[in-house]
Amino acid sequence: MKPHKFIIIGAGMAGIVAAIKLKEAGFEHIEILEKADSLGGTWRENTYPGVACDVPSHLYSYSFELNPNWSHVFSPGSEILNYFKEVAKKYQVDDLIKYNQEVTSAHFNGNEWEVKTSTGFLSSAEYLIGATGVLHHPKYPDIKGIEDFKGEIFHSSRWNHDIDLASLRVGVIGSGSTGVQIVSELSTQVKSLTLFQRTPQWIFPQFNPEYSAHDIEGFTLDPTKMQEHRELMSTVFTEGFSNAVVDADSPQMKVIEETCLQNLESSIKDPELKEKLRPKYRAACKRLVISGSFYEAMNRPNVKLECGGIKEIVVNGVKLDNDRLVELDVLVLATGFKADAFLRPMEVSTCEGNSIESAWKSRPEAYLAVTVPGFPNLFLLNGPNGPVGNFSLIDVAELQVDYVLKLISHLDSNGFKKVSPTQAALEDFEAQRVEAAKKTVWVTGCKSWYLDDRGIPAAWPWPFEKFRQVMSEPDYSAFVFS
């Protein structure tokens, strides 16, 4: 048994894998503080109709715990949540989680992190791992009169399942991945559905077949076959999409654009509707939306598209800029999340007077998306400017945890107790990242949640192989050890 204690913030995908790998490395003093009453992170929070991952399920799985039982190539959110629950149970991560403990502050006293939660619970550990996720603080639109609506109104991540929508008029504000999934699923279930679209999206066609009983039996009886299937998917996904978006002029990017255009041209018959759904920016400039049923839904007679600006929300519906009223019974806010929050709003500070709020006053930054200068023994999984936009975040988190373990091993081998990156290392990384970002498709002329206050995408702008390479072994000269 190794003596160090770890506190992990968050029992979602990244928190679970961090605990598993720490246990595997011989650490037993591990505590996971989770704000909710169950594990699962974004897959616990998001239960809206049609919720699914846009990464193939055999890729969106832990490399050490492949699942032969996925029902589809892109499986629904409920299956993903159950998968994480089963993995946590199998690896006895459940026993490490303290639920309903939302962390409000974390202070490094010079030797260890002192952590406090909303219940007054206090704990401390040498190492603090932030596994809070990227998309977990709902972003609500600033629309006049939103509090006046007398029907049901809720954010997509706070879905009200008690309402029978069958005979109701439903409105959806937001046309990103979530809005597209909701519209696709609800279009056959409600009396009428209105999508309020600020900006049209390019839709990449999704082929999402079921895995047959024969497929599942084959994966179960022969794990090698499942591993080969995963590797094939990884190659196709990485070469056909992940590496394309970081090179706006790549041949693969051209294929993506042509496929999206053909999807729009062949799927939408009404010329007027087609033009309303036609973006004026390049495909994948915003996060690329993948759907096999959205255009089909938009063709249905009970589905309407409103592209005019929203003037205000009133008692019985949404009033557009031209003063036309769209009467509604239910209003869904598919308006995304505060993607730049990360650890915040918790207060993270050190005895030397550093605070995350101050360090990230301009924008969140972290060396290789994992560590922050001035904050010893703090490690972030899927942190600022990491590969959020173009890879499986499970692969990312696994590589990051292995990287953190190597840093801790270096500490132990050399008799050190603290580690943090140098400011120079962060500044050099940021300069390279900003320069590389200029070649990506994300800067080709659109507004998106990827872009920071300077218009620079807050994402990893290189191929996945480069991320794998820099995570394989830390550059110890980039750190201060003491």
Secondary structure, DSSP 8 states (H G I E B T S, - for coil): -EEEEEEEE--SHHHHHHHHHHHHTTEEEEEEE-SSSSS-THHHH---TT-B-SS-TTTSS-TTS--TT-SBSS-BHHHHHHHHHHHHHHTT-GGGEE-S--EEEEEE-SSSEEEEETT--EEEESEEEE---SS-SB-----TTGGG--SEEEEGGG--TT---TTSEEEEE--SHHHHHHHHHHTTTSSEEEEE-SS---EEE----B--HHHHHHHHH-HHHHHHHHHHHHHHHIIIIIHHHT-TTSHHHHHHHHHHHHHHHHH---HHHHHHT--SS-TTSS--EEESSHHHHHTSTTEEEE-S-EEEEETTEEEETTS-EEE-SEEEE---B-TT-TTTTSEEEETTS-BHHHHTSSS---BTTTB-TT-TTEEESS-TTSSTTTS-HHHHHHHHHHHHHHHHHHHHHTT---EEE-HHHHHHHHHHHHHHHTTSGGGSS---TTB-TTS-BSS--S-HHHHHHHHHS--GGGEEE-
